[in-house]
């Protein structure tokens, strides 16, 4: 089914619409917050941005999702999920007001980053509760359709929120007070999701009482063992493991592209004009968002025509070749087009990875497989930003970085083909 058809089907359910509305409001607010943090960390007129600062900022934005991800399920399966969806926005709203006060008071960056980490840690619980609640608001035969539309719609809402954040920054200004007001607006918007969640019955989203459920402390100890077992099981499913590896490789190379683009716009293209740099990188993000959404429409038809394995290879090779063509001239016009290409290719690979894990991995291991997935998705991005901090020059113009990216994608495609190609015994 297409995205529009899936969305039309699942929106028939009243409880799904309420949970869906909670997600859209929260992720719209998250887009405003992420834009505010990005602007403060990388494009503040008062500070000089380095590749190391870019790596630090991206780590703050993404590491809570990697580190906390495997552990939040222990609590999501014990606490009322509807209450989490009500309380978490209020806690996050308070933390955002605190973060806004810290920005306005011009505290050291490390203090602000600590507050931002707390905000994102709360958000990890919120998003996990949303995901775990989904089977309670749609019938089993519509769960696949619901899983197809909710993450994509949330991503689109985040992109729209980031766009609104950009417009608000244009009005409020990029100084500390403008950033602080942006965070306040994000906090107020996020608390509205609690009002939407409040329309659902407290018992609707589970979890249901289970007397045999292990103690939380014991369950936390079991998480690491579970991840190890999940990894072993995943490695036994060649296509699923390889496609997840392709996704992780894309995230690593895309992380390098992100750091490269930020520094190029901050210094090489704009001569240090922070506001001009922010407008430029915002155009790249918007183009990547368009590519991401287009992948949702194209990928179902492409995989039907070529198969998942061939479509992943096509996406990886196209990403590498076009990145070289568009970025190596180091002209400003090339980066938005490259952003579109990487958004399209990257989301195509991600959709294929989602599909192969859901299709091939046994249900009893699927939750652990997706925990590993989340850790790779965010951890590889941060790792790439750290590598970029070591190799990027002050103005960002690095032929070496572009070559690594341009060559890395086709190499990943070749390795992927070697892993997923049927063995001779299977052919016979």
RADA-V973663 format. One record per residue. N is the residue number from 0. PSI is psi in radians with two decimals (none if undefined). OMEGA is omega in radians with two decimals (* if undefined). D_CENTER is the distance of its C-alpha to the mean C-alpha in whole Angstrom. Layout:
n->N psi->PSI omega->OMEGA d_center->D_CENTER
n->N psi->PSI omega->OMEGA d_center->D_CENTER
This chain:
n->0 psi->2.68 omega->3.10 d_center->24
n->1 psi->2.92 omega->3.13 d_center->22
n->2 psi->-0.81 omega->-3.10 d_center->19
n->3 psi->-0.73 omega->3.14 d_center->22
n->4 psi->-0.75 omega->3.09 d_center->24
n->5 psi->-0.79 omega->-3.11 d_center->22
n->6 psi->-0.73 omega->-3.13 d_center->21
n->7 psi->-0.67 omega->-3.11 d_center->25
n->8 psi->-0.88 omega->-3.02 d_center->26
n->9 psi->-0.42 omega->-3.14 d_center->23
n->10 psi->-0.12 omega->3.09 d_center->24
n->11 psi->-0.40 omega->-3.11 d_center->28
n->12 psi->2.21 omega->-3.11 d_center->27
n->13 psi->-0.79 omega->-3.12 d_center->27
n->14 psi->-0.64 omega->3.07 d_center->26
n->15 psi->-0.74 omega->-3.13 d_center->22
n->16 psi->-0.66 omega->-3.14 d_center->23
n->17 psi->-0.78 omega->3.10 d_center->23
n->18 psi->-0.69 omega->3.12 d_center->20
n->19 psi->-0.73 omega->3.09 d_center->18
n->20 psi->-0.67 omega->3.08 d_center->19
n->21 psi->-0.76 omega->3.13 d_center->18
n->22 psi->-0.82 omega->-3.07 d_center->14
n->23 psi->-0.76 omega->3.13 d_center->15
n->24 psi->-0.76 omega->-3.10 d_center->17
n->25 psi->-0.74 omega->-3.09 d_center->14
n->26 psi->-0.46 omega->2.97 d_center->11
n->27 psi->-0.81 omega->3.08 d_center->14
n->28 psi->-0.67 omega->-3.13 d_center->15
n->29 psi->-0.61 omega->3.08 d_center->11
n->30 psi->-0.72 omega->3.09 d_center->11
n->31 psi->-0.76 omega->-3.13 d_center->15
n->32 psi->-0.82 omega->-3.11 d_center->14
n->33 psi->-0.66 omega->3.10 d_center->11
n->34 psi->-0.71 omega->3.12 d_center->14
n->35 psi->-0.78 omega->3.12 d_center->16
n->36 psi->-0.73 omega->3.13 d_center->15
n->37 psi->-0.79 omega->3.12 d_center->14
n->38 psi->-0.71 omega->-3.14 d_center->18
n->39 psi->-0.73 omega->-3.04 d_center->20
n->40 psi->-0.68 omega->-2.96 d_center->18
n->41 psi->-0.38 omega->-2.99 d_center->19
n->42 psi->0.50 omega->3.08 d_center->21
n->43 psi->2.24 omega->-3.13 d_center->23
n->44 psi->-0.40 omega->-3.06 d_center->27
n->45 psi->-0.17 omega->-3.03 d_center->28
n->46 psi->2.80 omega->3.06 d_center->27
n->47 psi->2.17 omega->-3.09 d_center->26
n->48 psi->2.29 omega->3.06 d_center->23
n->49 psi->2.92 omega->3.10 d_center->23
n->50 psi->-0.58 omega->3.09 d_center->21
n->51 psi->-0.70 omega->3.09 d_center->21
n->52 psi->-0.63 omega->3.07 d_center->20
n->53 psi->-0.79 omega->3.13 d_center->17
n->54 psi->-0.72 omega->3.13 d_center->16
n->55 psi->-0.79 omega->-3.14 d_center->17
n->56 psi->-0.74 omega->3.12 d_center->15
n->57 psi->-0.60 omega->3.09 d_center->11
n->58 psi->-0.73 omega->3.12 d_center->13
n->59 psi->-0.73 omega->-3.09 d_center->13
n->60 psi->-0.52 omega->-2.94 d_center->10
n->61 psi->-0.46 omega->-3.05 d_center->8
n->62 psi->-0.60 omega->3.08 d_center->11
n->63 psi->-0.59 omega->3.14 d_center->12
n->64 psi->-0.56 omega->-3.14 d_center->9
n->65 psi->-0.77 omega->-3.04 d_center->11
n->66 psi->-0.78 omega->-3.07 d_center->14
n->67 psi->-0.42 omega->-3.00 d_center->14
n->68 psi->-0.91 omega->-3.08 d_center->13
n->69 psi->-0.32 omega->-3.00 d_center->16
n->70 psi->-0.38 omega->-3.04 d_center->18
n->71 psi->-0.49 omega->-3.12 d_center->17
n->72 psi->-0.51 omega->3.12 d_center->18
n->73 psi->-0.70 omega->-3.11 d_center->22
n->74 psi->-0.57 omega->3.11 d_center->22
n->75 psi->-0.52 omega->3.14 d_center->20
n->76 psi->0.04 omega->-3.13 d_center->23
n->77 psi->-0.52 omega->-3.11 d_center->26
n->78 psi->2.63 omega->3.08 d_center->25
n->79 psi->2.09 omega->-3.09 d_center->25
n->80 psi->-0.60 omega->3.08 d_center->22
n->81 psi->-0.66 omega->3.10 d_center->23
n->82 psi->-0.64 omega->3.07 d_center->24
n->83 psi->-0.76 omega->-3.13 d_center->21
n->84 psi->-0.34 omega->3.08 d_center->20
n->85 psi->-0.75 omega->-3.03 d_center->23
n->86 psi->-0.73 omega->-3.08 d_center->23
n->87 psi->-0.76 omega->3.11 d_center->19
n->88 psi->-0.61 omega->3.13 d_center->19
n->89 psi->-0.75 omega->3.10 d_center->23
n->90 psi->-0.77 omega->3.14 d_center->22
n->91 psi->-0.64 omega->3.10 d_center->19
n->92 psi->-0.75 omega->3.10 d_center->21
n->93 psi->-0.76 omega->3.14 d_center->24
n->94 psi->-0.62 omega->3.11 d_center->21
n->95 psi->-0.64 omega->3.05 d_center->20
n->96 psi->-0.70 omega->3.09 d_center->24
n->97 psi->-0.79 omega->3.13 d_center->25
n->98 psi->-0.69 omega->3.11 d_center->22
n->99 psi->-0.72 omega->3.10 d_center->24
n->100 psi->-0.66 omega->3.12 d_center->27
n->101 psi->-0.70 omega->3.11 d_center->26
n->102 psi->-0.80 omega->-3.12 d_center->25
n->103 psi->-0.55 omega->-3.13 d_center->28
n->104 psi->-0.03 omega->3.10 d_center->30
n->105 psi->0.84 omega->3.12 d_center->29
n->106 psi->2.89 omega->3.08 d_center->28
n->107 psi->2.60 omega->-3.09 d_center->27
n->108 psi->-0.64 omega->-3.10 d_center->24
n->109 psi->-0.64 omega->3.13 d_center->23
n->110 psi->-0.76 omega->3.11 d_center->24
n->111 psi->-0.75 omega->-3.13 d_center->22
n->112 psi->-0.61 omega->3.09 d_center->19
n->113 psi->-0.75 omega->3.09 d_center->20
n->114 psi->-0.71 omega->3.12 d_center->20
n->115 psi->-0.68 omega->3.09 d_center->16
n->116 psi->-0.70 omega->3.11 d_center->16
n->117 psi->-0.73 omega->3.11 d_center->18
n->118 psi->-0.82 omega->-3.09 d_center->16
n->119 psi->-0.53 omega->3.06 d_center->12
n->120 psi->-0.74 omega->3.08 d_center->14
n->121 psi->-0.70 omega->-3.13 d_center->16
n->122 psi->-0.55 omega->3.12 d_center->13
n->123 psi->-0.73 omega->3.08 d_center->11
n->124 psi->-0.74 omega->-3.10 d_center->15
n->125 psi->-0.86 omega->-3.11 d_center->14
n->126 psi->-0.66 omega->3.10 d_center->11
n->127 psi->-0.70 omega->3.11 d_center->13
n->128 psi->-0.66 omega->3.07 d_center->16
n->129 psi->-0.82 omega->-3.12 d_center->15
n->130 psi->-0.74 omega->-3.12 d_center->14
n->131 psi->-0.38 omega->-3.10 d_center->18
n->132 psi->-0.34 omega->-3.00 d_center->20
n->133 psi->-0.79 omega->-3.12 d_center->19
n->134 psi->-0.26 omega->-3.13 d_center->22
n->135 psi->-0.17 omega->-3.06 d_center->24
n->136 psi->-0.01 omega->3.06 d_center->24
n->137 psi->2.54 omega->3.08 d_center->24
n->138 psi->2.74 omega->-3.07 d_center->27
n->139 psi->-0.63 omega->-3.08 d_center->26
n->140 psi->-0.22 omega->3.12 d_center->27
n->141 psi->0.07 omega->-3.06 d_center->24
n->142 psi->-0.68 omega->3.13 d_center->21
n->143 psi->-0.76 omega->3.11 d_center->20
n->144 psi->-0.73 omega->3.14 d_center->20
n->145 psi->-0.70 omega->3.10 d_center->18
n->146 psi->-0.47 omega->-3.14 d_center->16
n->147 psi->-0.65 omega->-3.00 d_center->15
n->148 psi->-0.52 omega->-3.01 d_center->15
n->149 psi->-0.81 omega->3.13 d_center->13
n->150 psi->-0.69 omega->-3.13 d_center->10
n->151 psi->-0.78 omega->3.13 d_center->11
n->152 psi->-0.68 omega->3.09 d_center->13
n->153 psi->-0.71 omega->3.11 d_center->10
n->154 psi->-0.75 omega->3.10 d_center->8
n->155 psi->-0.73 omega->3.11 d_center->11
n->156 psi->-0.65 omega->3.11 d_center->12
n->157 psi->-0.75 omega->3.09 d_center->10
n->158 psi->-0.73 omega->3.11 d_center->11
n->159 psi->-0.73 omega->3.10 d_center->15
n->160 psi->-0.70 omega->3.09 d_center->14
n->161 psi->-0.68 omega->3.09 d_center->13
n->162 psi->-0.73 omega->3.08 d_center->16
n->163 psi->-0.67 omega->3.08 d_center->19
n->164 psi->-0.71 omega->3.10 d_center->18
n->165 psi->-0.80 omega->3.14 d_center->19
n->166 psi->-0.69 omega->3.12 d_center->22
n->167 psi->-0.67 omega->3.12 d_center->23
n->168 psi->-0.63 omega->3.09 d_center->23
n->169 psi->-0.61 omega->-3.13 d_center->25
n->170 psi->-0.78 omega->-3.03 d_center->27
n->171 psi->-0.37 omega->-3.12 d_center->27
n->172 psi->2.82 omega->-3.09 d_center->27
n->173 psi->0.10 omega->3.10 d_center->25
n->174 psi->3.04 omega->-3.08 d_center->27
n->175 psi->-0.72 omega->-3.11 d_center->26
n->176 psi->-0.66 omega->3.09 d_center->28
n->177 psi->-0.73 omega->3.10 d_center->26
n->178 psi->-0.73 omega->3.13 d_center->22
n->179 psi->-0.75 omega->3.11 d_center->24
n->180 psi->-0.62 omega->3.10 d_center->25
n->181 psi->-0.73 omega->3.11 d_center->21
n->182 psi->-0.64 omega->3.10 d_center->20
n->183 psi->-0.80 omega->3.12 d_center->23
n->184 psi->-0.74 omega->3.10 d_center->22
n->185 psi->-0.75 omega->3.14 d_center->18
n->186 psi->-0.73 omega->3.12 d_center->20
n->187 psi->-0.76 omega->3.13 d_center->22
n->188 psi->-0.69 omega->-3.09 d_center->20
n->189 psi->-0.63 omega->3.14 d_center->18
n->190 psi->-0.39 omega->3.10 d_center->21
n->191 psi->-0.49 omega->3.11 d_center->22
n->192 psi->-0.49 omega->3.08 d_center->20
n->193 psi->-0.62 omega->3.12 d_center->22
n->194 psi->-0.64 omega->3.09 d_center->25
n->195 psi->-0.76 omega->-3.14 d_center->23
n->196 psi->-0.54 omega->-3.10 d_center->23
n->197 psi->-0.35 omega->3.13 d_center->26
n->198 psi->-0.18 omega->3.12 d_center->28
n->199 psi->2.60 omega->3.11 d_center->27
n->200 psi->2.50 omega->-3.07 d_center->29
n->201 psi->-0.55 omega->-3.06 d_center->29
n->202 psi->-0.05 omega->-3.01 d_center->29
n->203 psi->-0.74 omega->-2.94 d_center->28
n->204 psi->0.05 omega->3.13 d_center->24
n->205 psi->-2.96 omega->-0.01 d_center->26
n->206 psi->2.75 omega->3.07 d_center->26
n->207 psi->2.58 omega->-3.06 d_center->30
n->208 psi->2.36 omega->3.12 d_center->32
n->209 psi->1.82 omega->-3.10 d_center->32
n->210 psi->-0.36 omega->-3.13 d_center->35
n->211 psi->0.02 omega->-3.13 d_center->34
n->212 psi->2.27 omega->-3.11 d_center->31
n->213 psi->2.77 omega->3.05 d_center->31
n->214 psi->2.56 omega->-3.11 d_center->31
n->215 psi->-0.70 omega->-3.12 d_center->28
n->216 psi->-0.76 omega->3.11 d_center->29
n->217 psi->-0.69 omega->-3.12 d_center->30
n->218 psi->-0.66 omega->3.10 d_center->27
n->219 psi->-0.68 omega->3.09 d_center->25
n->220 psi->-0.55 omega->-3.11 d_center->27
n->221 psi->-0.27 omega->-3.08 d_center->26
n->222 psi->-0.83 omega->-3.10 d_center->22
n->223 psi->-0.70 omega->3.08 d_center->23
n->224 psi->-0.71 omega->3.13 d_center->26
n->225 psi->-0.69 omega->3.11 d_center->23
n->226 psi->-0.67 omega->3.10 d_center->21
n->227 psi->-0.79 omega->3.12 d_center->24
n->228 psi->-0.70 omega->3.13 d_center->25
n->229 psi->-0.68 omega->3.12 d_center->22
n->230 psi->-0.77 omega->3.13 d_center->21
n->231 psi->-0.76 omega->-3.14 d_center->25
n->232 psi->-0.75 omega->-3.12 d_center->25
n->233 psi->-0.71 omega->3.14 d_center->22
n->234 psi->-0.35 omega->3.08 d_center->24
n->235 psi->-0.10 omega->3.12 d_center->27
n->236 psi->1.65 omega->-2.91 d_center->25
n->237 psi->-0.87 omega->-3.06 d_center->25
n->238 psi->-0.77 omega->-3.14 d_center->23
n->239 psi->-0.79 omega->-3.13 d_center->20
n->240 psi->-0.74 omega->-3.12 d_center->20
n->241 psi->-0.70 omega->-3.13 d_center->20
n->242 psi->-0.65 omega->3.03 d_center->17
n->243 psi->-0.67 omega->3.08 d_center->15
n->244 psi->-0.67 omega->3.08 d_center->16
n->245 psi->-0.71 omega->3.09 d_center->16
n->246 psi->-0.76 omega->-3.14 d_center->12
n->247 psi->-0.68 omega->3.10 d_center->12
n->248 psi->-0.76 omega->3.08 d_center->15
n->249 psi->-0.78 omega->-3.10 d_center->13
n->250 psi->-0.62 omega->3.10 d_center->10
n->251 psi->-0.86 omega->-3.11 d_center->13
n->252 psi->-0.62 omega->3.09 d_center->15
n->253 psi->-0.60 omega->3.06 d_center->12
n->254 psi->-0.70 omega->3.06 d_center->12
n->255 psi->-0.72 omega->3.10 d_center->15
n->256 psi->-0.71 omega->-3.13 d_center->15
n->257 psi->-0.88 omega->3.14 d_center->13
n->258 psi->-0.74 omega->3.12 d_center->16
n->259 psi->-0.82 omega->-3.11 d_center->19
n->260 psi->-0.73 omega->-3.13 d_center->18
n->261 psi->-0.83 omega->-3.11 d_center->18
n->262 psi->-0.67 omega->3.10 d_center->21
n->263 psi->-0.81 omega->3.14 d_center->23
n->264 psi->-0.61 omega->-3.08 d_center->22
n->265 psi->-0.59 omega->-3.02 d_center->23
n->266 psi->-0.91 omega->-2.99 d_center->26
n->267 psi->-0.79 omega->-3.07 d_center->27
n->268 psi->-0.53 omega->-2.99 d_center->27
n->269 psi->-0.04 omega->3.12 d_center->28
n->270 psi->0.47 omega->3.10 d_center->30
n->271 psi->0.05 omega->3.11 d_center->28
n->272 psi->1.83 omega->-3.02 d_center->28
n->273 psi->-0.73 omega->-3.10 d_center->25
n->274 psi->-0.73 omega->3.10 d_center->25
n->275 psi->-0.67 omega->3.12 d_center->25
n->276 psi->-0.72 omega->-3.14 d_center->23
n->277 psi->-0.70 omega->3.10 d_center->20
n->278 psi->-0.71 omega->3.14 d_center->21
n->279 psi->-0.82 omega->-3.11 d_center->21
n->280 psi->-0.51 omega->3.08 d_center->17
n->281 psi->-0.63 omega->3.08 d_center->17
n->282 psi->-0.70 omega->3.10 d_center->18
n->283 psi->-0.78 omega->3.14 d_center->16
n->284 psi->-0.74 omega->3.12 d_center->13
n->285 psi->-0.74 omega->3.12 d_center->15
n->286 psi->-0.71 omega->3.09 d_center->16
n->287 psi->-0.64 omega->3.09 d_center->13
n->288 psi->-0.71 omega->3.09 d_center->12
n->289 psi->-0.76 omega->3.10 d_center->15
n->290 psi->-0.70 omega->3.12 d_center->15
n->291 psi->-0.80 omega->-3.13 d_center->12
n->292 psi->-0.69 omega->3.14 d_center->14
n->293 psi->-0.60 omega->3.12 d_center->17
n->294 psi->-0.59 omega->3.12 d_center->15
n->295 psi->-0.61 omega->-3.13 d_center->15
n->296 psi->-0.71 omega->-3.02 d_center->19
n->297 psi->-0.73 omega->-2.95 d_center->20
n->298 psi->-0.76 omega->3.12 d_center->19
n->299 psi->-0.69 omega->3.14 d_center->21
n->300 psi->-0.67 omega->-3.13 d_center->24
n->301 psi->-0.73 omega->-3.14 d_center->23
n->302 psi->-0.54 omega->3.05 d_center->23
n->303 psi->-0.60 omega->-3.11 d_center->26
n->304 psi->-0.79 omega->-3.03 d_center->28
n->305 psi->-0.37 omega->-2.96 d_center->27
n->306 psi->2.71 omega->-3.09 d_center->25
n->307 psi->-0.82 omega->-3.04 d_center->22
n->308 psi->-0.79 omega->-3.14 d_center->23
n->309 psi->-0.65 omega->-3.13 d_center->24
n->310 psi->-0.67 omega->3.08 d_center->22
n->311 psi->-0.77 omega->3.13 d_center->19
n->312 psi->-0.76 omega->3.12 d_center->22
n->313 psi->-0.77 omega->-3.12 d_center->23
n->314 psi->-0.75 omega->-3.11 d_center->19
n->315 psi->-0.81 omega->-3.13 d_center->19
n->316 psi->-0.78 omega->3.13 d_center->22
n->317 psi->-0.70 omega->3.13 d_center->22
n->318 psi->-0.77 omega->-3.11 d_center->19
n->319 psi->-0.82 omega->-3.10 d_center->21
n->320 psi->-0.83 omega->-3.08 d_center->24
n->321 psi->-0.55 omega->3.05 d_center->23
n->322 psi->-0.76 omega->3.11 d_center->21
n->323 psi->-0.82 omega->-3.10 d_center->24
n->324 psi->-0.69 omega->-3.01 d_center->26
n->325 psi->-0.54 omega->-3.00 d_center->24
n->326 psi->-0.61 omega->-3.07 d_center->24
n->327 psi->-0.56 omega->3.06 d_center->27
n->328 psi->-0.25 omega->-3.11 d_center->29
n->329 psi->0.86 omega->3.01 d_center->27
n->330 psi->2.49 omega->-3.01 d_center->28
n->331 psi->-0.58 omega->-3.09 d_center->25
n->332 psi->-0.43 omega->-3.05 d_center->25
n->333 psi->-0.47 omega->-3.03 d_center->24
n->334 psi->-0.74 omega->3.06 d_center->20
n->335 psi->-0.67 omega->3.11 d_center->19
n->336 psi->-0.72 omega->3.08 d_center->20
n->337 psi->-0.66 omega->3.08 d_center->19
n->338 psi->-0.72 omega->3.10 d_center->15
n->339 psi->-0.81 omega->-3.12 d_center->16
n->340 psi->-0.81 omega->-3.10 d_center->17
n->341 psi->-0.58 omega->3.05 d_center->14
n->342 psi->-0.75 omega->3.12 d_center->12
n->343 psi->-0.86 omega->-3.10 d_center->14
n->344 psi->-0.79 omega->-3.09 d_center->15
n->345 psi->-0.76 omega->3.12 d_center->11
n->346 psi->-0.58 omega->3.07 d_center->11
n->347 psi->-0.80 omega->3.12 d_center->14
n->348 psi->-0.69 omega->-3.13 d_center->14
n->349 psi->-0.75 omega->3.11 d_center->11
n->350 psi->-0.73 omega->3.11 d_center->13
n->351 psi->-0.69 omega->3.10 d_center->16
n->352 psi->-0.77 omega->3.08 d_center->14
n->353 psi->-0.81 omega->-3.05 d_center->14
n->354 psi->-0.78 omega->-3.09 d_center->17
n->355 psi->-0.64 omega->3.10 d_center->19
n->356 psi->-0.80 omega->3.13 d_center->18
n->357 psi->-0.58 omega->-3.07 d_center->19
n->358 psi->-0.71 omega->-2.94 d_center->22
n->359 psi->-0.54 omega->-3.05 d_center->23
n->360 psi->2.35 omega->3.13 d_center->22
n->361 psi->2.57 omega->-3.02 d_center->25
n->362 psi->-0.65 omega->-3.09 d_center->24
n->363 psi->-0.38 omega->3.13 d_center->25
n->364 psi->-0.09 omega->-2.96 d_center->22
n->365 psi->-0.70 omega->3.13 d_center->19
n->366 psi->-0.74 omega->3.12 d_center->18
n->367 psi->-0.61 omega->3.10 d_center->18
n->368 psi->-0.72 omega->3.14 d_center->17
n->369 psi->-0.45 omega->3.01 d_center->14
n->370 psi->-0.77 omega->3.07 d_center->14
n->371 psi->-0.73 omega->3.11 d_center->14
n->372 psi->-0.89 omega->-3.12 d_center->12
n->373 psi->-0.69 omega->3.13 d_center->9
n->374 psi->-0.74 omega->3.11 d_center->11
n->375 psi->-0.74 omega->-3.06 d_center->11
n->376 psi->-0.77 omega->-3.11 d_center->8
n->377 psi->-0.66 omega->-3.09 d_center->7
n->378 psi->-0.70 omega->3.14 d_center->11
n->379 psi->-0.60 omega->3.11 d_center->12
n->380 psi->-0.79 omega->3.13 d_center->10
n->381 psi->-0.70 omega->3.11 d_center->12
n->382 psi->-0.71 omega->3.13 d_center->15
n->383 psi->-0.69 omega->3.11 d_center->15
n->384 psi->-0.63 omega->3.08 d_center->15
n->385 psi->-0.73 omega->3.08 d_center->18
n->386 psi->-0.72 omega->3.13 d_center->20
n->387 psi->-0.61 omega->3.12 d_center->19
n->388 psi->-0.47 omega->-3.11 d_center->21
n->389 psi->-0.44 omega->-3.00 d_center->24
n->390 psi->-0.30 omega->-3.09 d_center->25
n->391 psi->2.36 omega->3.02 d_center->24
n->392 psi->3.03 omega->-3.04 d_center->27
n->393 psi->-0.62 omega->-3.11 d_center->27
n->394 psi->-0.02 omega->3.06 d_center->27
n->395 psi->-0.21 omega->-3.08 d_center->24
n->396 psi->1.75 omega->-3.07 d_center->26
n->397 psi->1.89 omega->3.05 d_center->26
n->398 psi->-0.59 omega->-3.13 d_center->27
n->399 psi->-0.75 omega->-3.13 d_center->26
n->400 psi->-0.74 omega->-3.14 d_center->23
n->401 psi->-0.69 omega->3.12 d_center->23
n->402 psi->-0.73 omega->3.11 d_center->25
n->403 psi->-0.77 omega->-3.13 d_center->23
n->404 psi->-0.85 omega->-3.06 d_center->20
n->405 psi->-0.63 omega->3.12 d_center->22
n->406 psi->-0.58 omega->-3.07 d_center->24
n->407 psi->-0.70 omega->-3.13 d_center->21
n->408 psi->-0.91 omega->3.11 d_center->20
n->409 psi->-0.65 omega->3.09 d_center->23
n->410 psi->-0.73 omega->3.10 d_center->24
n->411 psi->-0.67 omega->3.11 d_center->21
n->412 psi->-0.70 omega->3.13 d_center->22
n->413 psi->-0.81 omega->3.12 d_center->26
n->414 psi->-0.73 omega->3.13 d_center->25
n->415 psi->-0.75 omega->3.12 d_center->23
n->416 psi->-0.72 omega->-3.14 d_center->26
n->417 psi->-0.64 omega->-3.09 d_center->28
n->418 psi->-0.73 omega->-3.00 d_center->26
n->419 psi->-0.26 omega->-3.14 d_center->26
n->420 psi->2.37 omega->3.12 d_center->29
n->421 psi->2.44 omega->3.09 d_center->32
n->422 psi->2.86 omega->-3.11 d_center->34
n->423 psi->-0.63 omega->3.14 d_center->38
n->424 psi->-0.60 omega->3.13 d_center->39
n->425 psi->-0.66 omega->3.14 d_center->37
n->426 psi->-0.79 omega->3.12 d_center->38
n->427 psi->none omega->* d_center->41
